Amino acid sequence: MHAEQARRGFTLLELTFATIVISLILGLTIPQLQSVMTQVPQQELSYLTRTLRQLRNDAILQNRTYWLVFDLQNQQIRIEEEDSGEREAFAEDHPERTLRPHLIPEDWEIAAVLLTQEERELIQPEEVEILVDNSGFVTPFRYQFREREQPEETWEIATKGLLGRVEMLNPNTKDS
């Protein structure tokens, strides 16, 4: 009877083992979950970094002017080029993939585009144009986007400096 009474709970060794197993499982799954949650913001940052780098280089080397157009109505970013005084957007089948129109992922939306770092008032026309001129100058802007189902958590990508260095401002660390 004493043996049955002593066996009612878990031993310290069993509890320690269970805690270690649970910790290992959480340690392996939480980083993967976080990377899934930040995958779209990182893709947007990567897209804008590559695109602005290419546009600046082409603008300087080929003496051209480009516009990065944020189309809030169609939820896309497209690139336009001035050729002989006329502006024309690059086609979806353009051989250079970076110059094709970029669709915002379905579950996400462009919240706003601000045209300067200091400006606090949101500009929300149907389209916002960012100039990349033949000197490599990029109009400073802040691009805000969010997941449609979590509109309170807005991600922001901002350009810094005259050459438009791009950086991500996480919604949890953003200074408003």
C-alpha positions, -999 to +999 in steps of 0.1 A: +000+000+000+029+024+007+042+018-029+008+028-044+007+061-023+042+071-033+036+067-070+007+093-073+028+122-088+056+128-112+092+125-102+116+154-105+135+136-132+103+131-153+093+168-149+128+179-159+128+157-189+093+170-200+105+206-195+136+200-217+115+184-245+090+212-245+118+238-245+135+222-274+103+220-294+095+257-287+131+267-295+128+251-329+093+263-339+093+299-326+121+312-349+104+295-379+070+311-370+087+345-367+104+342-401+070+333-417+055+364-401+082+387-414+086+370-448+066+396-468+082+426-452+116+412-459+106+405-495+093+441-500+126+454-485+146+432-508+126+442-538+129+480-532+166+477-524+174+458-556+151+480-577+164+514-564+200+502-568+194+492-604+174+524-612+201+546-597+229+528-616+210+529-649+200+565-644+236+576-639+252+553-665+226+558-693+217+595-684+180+585-679+152+595-656+129+569-639+099+570-617+090+544-591+052+546-590+032+533-560-003+525-574-025+524-543-056+516-563-042+485-580-019+476-551+013+475-572+046+492-578+056+499-613+086+516-630+083+542-657+110+556-679+112+588-698+122+582-735+121+612-759+100+633-736+074+605-732+069+584-701+063+547-705+059+519-679+079+487-683+058+457-694+050+426-674+071+405-698+102+428-697+133+406-698+148+424-667+126+410-639+133+439-615+117+464-640+084+445-643+054+457-623+055+444-587+022+432-572+017+435-535+010+400-520-028+393-518-031+394-480-012+427-478-019+462-488-001+495-494-013+517-464+003+549-475+034+566-491+049+597-475+071+618-497+097+630-471+112+618-439+099+647-418+064+648-432+038+633-408+007+639-428-002+609-450-005+615-488-030+591-503-037+599-539-042+569-562-006+571-573+026+584-557+056+589-579+092+587-567+118+603-590+151+587-597+170+612-618+202+610-639+224+621-610+212+591-590+190+613-567+160+594-552+131+614-539+130+606-501+099+585-492+084+563-466+064+533-478+039+519-453+022+485-458+003+461-437-014+428-436-051+432-444-062+412-413-039+431-389-043+468-400-029+480-366+005+466-374+020+487-402+054+480-416+075+509-430+103+511-454+121+544-456+148+559-478+177+577-461+201+601-477+204+616-512+210+582-528+180+566-513+195+539-490+166+517-480+159+505-445+131+487-427+113+502-397+097+474-377+062+482-364+074+474-329+105+496-330+092+524-352+095+559-337+063+579-345 
